[in-house]
Every structure is written in C-alpha cells, then in structure tokens.
C-alpha cells in the first residue's frame, strides 16, 4: 500500500525533528517545512494526504496555510498544533476545515492516534468523493449515448460540471462556426437564489481562442475577471473550461465553453476541481464531437433513406408505367390485328346481303345479327384503344400554338366541306407550356370538330390563344378559346354538355362520349373548361390551363377508362 | 349514264380487297382495281390514273404513309385524291396523312354505306 504523505510545518526545529522521526518510524512519508510560505511552495508541487501545522509562525500563519490548502485541495486534512491555544482560534480552525486542534506540549501517542484517525477520514472522504465524481463523469458518458439532441447534451454536460465542481450555477456557451463567435447559450442554477453572473462573450472568446486547453480559474482580484464579468455580482471564483475538439487545431475546433461559478461551500475552486473539470471538458468535447459526427451520419443515413425511397417510388412508377404502356401497346396491336379481319367480315356480310337480297326474314335477321356483332367487336376495340391512349398522361413541354395548328390542319377538309372559315389568333407564338400533346390534341380536335358540325351552313371557326396570370395564385395561365358562329345552345344544353352520352346530334352521328372524354382529359391536366353559348349566335369553349404543371400532376396516373 | 370511275385499292389483305371490289362494283358506278403489294399499287396508279385511291397503312413491304408520300410527290399521281383506309388509328398517322394532303382517313371496319358516302364526298369536292 502507498505510504501516506504528511507535511509537518513548524518553526521550532525540535518539534519538526521529533515528528519527522516518530512518524517516519511509523511508516509515513514525512516532509517538513519551517514556515508557512515554504509549506505553500511544497503544497503546490506535492500532493499530501495531511498537514500538521503550527499556528503561530512568522510570515504566513498556520491559519493562512489551512485556508490556502483548502483552496488548492479541500480533501487534504489538517491538524493544528499550538502552544497558545484559545477557544476562538480552535473554533476558527475547525470552521475553515481543520480536522483537529492539539495543544503543545502534546503526547506522541495522542498525536499518532489522531493522525491515524485523520488519515482514515481523509481516505474515506476521498474515496467517497472520487466515487461520486467518477460516477457523475461515467453517467455523462452513458447518458450522452441516449441524448437525442445537441441541446440535451449541453444540458447534461452542464449538470455534470456543476456536480463535479460543486458550483451553484453555470453556463455553457456554444461556438458558432459561421459567425466565429459564441451563439446559443444555456444557463443553469441549482437553486433559485444561486448567484449568477454575466460574462463578456468577446473577452471569453478571445481567451479561449488563445489555444489554452487548460482550465482557467480566476480569482477575485484577477484583472481578467474584471474584463470577463460585464456586470452583476462578482463570484468568489470562476472556472472556465474551454471545449476544444482537437487541441492541435484549437482555433478550428472550438466547440464552446463551460463556465461555472460560486462553489456551494463558499470556497474558491481547487486544483482538484480544475482537474475534474479538465477531465469533464475533454470528455464533453469528445461527446460533442461524436454527436456532431453522429448528426452528420444521421443526416447522411436520412438522405440515403430518402434517395432509396425515391428510387423505390420511381421504380414502382416505372413498373406501373411500363405495365400500362405494355398493356396499352398490346391493346393497340390487338386492336389493329382484329380490325383487319373484322373489316373483311363486314365487307363479306354486306356483299352476301346484296347478293342474296331475300325476303326471308330469318336470313335478314341473321345478317343483321352478324353486323351487330361486328359492331360490338369493334366497340370493344375502340375501348381498348381509348385505354391504350388514356392510360397515362405524358406531360412534356409543348407548343400549344403548334397543336392548334395541327388540329386546324386535321379539320381543314371538314371545314372546307361545311364552308367554314378558320381564323387563328395567337397572342404569343410559340407559346410553350406543359401538357400531354396527344391528349390535348384530342381535346382541341374534338371541340373543333363539334364546332364545325354546329355550322352546317358555313361560318367562322375562331381559334384564339391568350396568356394571363391567375388572379388568386399569380401563376401563368394559357387560355385557349374555340368559338363558332353556329346555332348555339340553350342554357340547359350548356349545363349538360360534358355529361357522358349526352348528345344533340342525330342518332348514329355521335356517341355522346367525345366531350366527356375532353372534360376528363382537361381535369387530369388540372385545367378549367367552360362553355359560353347563345342560341343562333354561336358557342365558345374556353380552356384555361396552367402553363407550368406541378410535379404532382406530372406523376399523376391516368385511370383506366376502357 | 356516267362513265365508270376507276378506284384503286392498295391493301395487303387479299380477302378485304375481294369484298371491297365486289361491293363497290355492284353499285355499277365504279370499277375497282387492286394491289396487295405497295409497289405494284404505285405502278397501277401511274398506269391507270384512277379517280380515287384507297390506301392501307400497315403493309409488310412498305408503309402506306410512305406510299402516300411517294404518290403525292409524283407528277403523274399527285392530283389523285387518296383516302387512307386502315385499321391504324393514332394521331400521329392521321397527322402525317393530313400533312401529305390525304383527303380522308377511314378506320376499318367501315360499313359499305359509309365508305360509299366518303368516296362520293371526296369526289364531289373534286367536282366530279
């Protein structure tokens, strides 16, 4: 076992020698000092378990040595011996923290017993305190693993700092790398009226930037403490622990600072507090650095997760698109393959019916049934084709003027036949917008075709394209107006015009589905469509489409309408 | 009585041609010649100067739209009205056909009555 170290301070050489010899014989490591100032020098360079000091000495008194040693290391026990005992001196010595007060001349056996008791208490205290402190530091490490945010880590570090240093209040200052100064800070006091202080952060920053990774303890009269404290009451001592991630690159790796003040015992911070705070600071810096790294890792994991999710979504979309596209393609292919033989069957039946030309009702009924079935089969194909086309919006950038031009071209023959003049007016040409080219072409063609049908005695088909901004959202809107000078519609018709199977045409001339498909396609484009009509004057379809489609719309799946 | 107009049908489906020819000729108004091979069809068009050409799109050797373009480029045949008569129903084909000055675009199967109407419509536009 390690020998207990005892420092004997007495200006009387006889006493020094006596104690040195006696205690050395008993197995203690003994050093001697002839006065207070020598003793203080020794205390600063050595660690003693206990001190035995005379009270009355030149220069520095035993009482002063006692006070000083308690500041440096409160766990060193002190026995005072004096030839001039007074009750007052005894009371004061005990108050400052002396273990015992012995009067000269003393009995050697008595003093040995007291030394033994004193060392036992010191040992007990020390181990208790060590356990408490180490537990606190250990708890910090343990809890830091569970801390869910940087803020809670700071709180934890501050609490531990208060615990190990015995301070009543403290603050943590967080370094902000962007502004190169302290940013956020947290304060904590153990009870309501614990003394608090306000620090000058600039001075603190300057002090920490110096690269001192050691703790700074400032005493009352220190010049720096006056600079540091911007106002408020002065604490008896201040303990500053800079938190530096990498001591070699202090400037770049400043994480913050922990500052605690006002020891609950009223004492100044000791060397031991400094040491514990230093351990704490190192540990805290590691924890914070880890948390930073963990945060970065978490962000990366989050980003990775996001991109994986996105990938999955895109993949699903792609599969869905592919599926729809291949079903569509299949439908398209089948439709054409079936239509050819169907055309032959129809031609054949028609040929036979003209050749037979019979009055026999059974034969005629059979021919009618065949024709009806052909028409049914063809309807299935029409639906299949509709599905293959409408299975998905393919939003892309397109020139709406070009589409209207194409539609005008497609309708030219029909218009010519009906003596309809086509008038086009584009505010901007080209006018780029986002939409499904083939769907919108279908929409415009359908409306134009209806418009020409509405003018059997000729007229004007006007195609206008304008651009405006939405009154409420301010978004750019493309307006397509398709007008005719035809027979017009009643208000009742206007209301029903987009209903499926509603038609004003003669039976067999229209399915009544055209405009409902128009409506459906425009709805998928998030576009608005309405009709303005006046009987015997004409009808105008107005279509308002957002120039730039939202991403959401782009990804919108079309529904199977077949 | 009006002279019989010649109609040229270019379609790879022999059976289809058979019935179209029979049905149209039964009206007594038209005489129908046909080719199941696109190039043969082009030659017939050049040689016979038909009143109207009915043209399929999906054919093994040559696409009907290519035949259309070729006929419309040739001085001998450019004035002949051409109607697409096809099972292909997509906007792109319709557009291409319209750009090549095709007169009409008819989807199979078509009733004889409707086909006849369309032919009359085109011919009347031609002033015939």
Contacts between the chains, C-beta under 8 A, distances in Angstrom:
chain1	res1	chain2	res2	distance
A	332	B	90	7.5
A	335	B	87	7.4
A	335	B	89	7.6
A	336	B	58	6.5
A	336	B	87	4.3
A	336	B	88	5.8
A	336	B	89	7.8
A	337	B	87	7.8
A	339	B	87	3.4
A	339	B	107	7.4
A	339	B	108	4.8
A	339	B	109	6.2
A	340	B	13	5.7
A	340	B	16	6.9
A	340	B	87	5.1
A	340	B	108	6.4
A	342	B	108	7.0
A	342	B	109	4.4
A	343	B	13	7.7
A	343	B	16	5.6
A	343	B	87	6.9
A	343	B	108	3.7
A	343	B	109	4.0
A	343	B	110	7.1
A	344	B	13	6.4
A	344	B	15	4.6
A	344	B	16	4.8
A	344	B	19	6.3
A	345	B	109	7.4
A	346	B	109	4.3
A	346	B	110	7.5
A	346	B	111	6.6
A	346	B	112	7.9
A	347	B	16	6.3
A	347	B	18	7.9
A	347	B	19	3.0
A	347	B	20	5.8
A	347	B	22	7.9
A	347	B	23	6.1
A	347	B	109	7.8
A	347	B	112	7.0
A	348	B	15	7.7
A	348	B	19	5.1
A	350	B	19	7.3
A	350	B	23	5.7
A	350	B	111	6.9
A	350	B	112	4.4
A	351	B	19	5.1
A	351	B	22	4.9
A	351	B	23	5.4
A	351	B	26	7.7
A	354	B	23	7.2
A	354	B	26	5.7
A	371	B	111	8.0
A	374	B	109	6.2
A	378	B	109	5.8
A	385	B	89	6.0
A	389	B	90	7.9
A	406	B	95	5.9
A	409	B	95	7.5
A	409	B	98	5.2
A	409	B	99	7.0
A	410	B	94	6.4
A	410	B	95	6.9
A	410	B	98	5.2
A	412	B	98	7.6
A	413	B	103	6.7
A	413	B	104	6.9
A	413	B	125	7.9
A	416	B	125	7.4
A	417	B	121	6.9
A	417	B	125	6.7
A	438	B	91	5.2
A	438	B	92	7.9
A	441	B	91	5.7
A	442	B	91	7.0
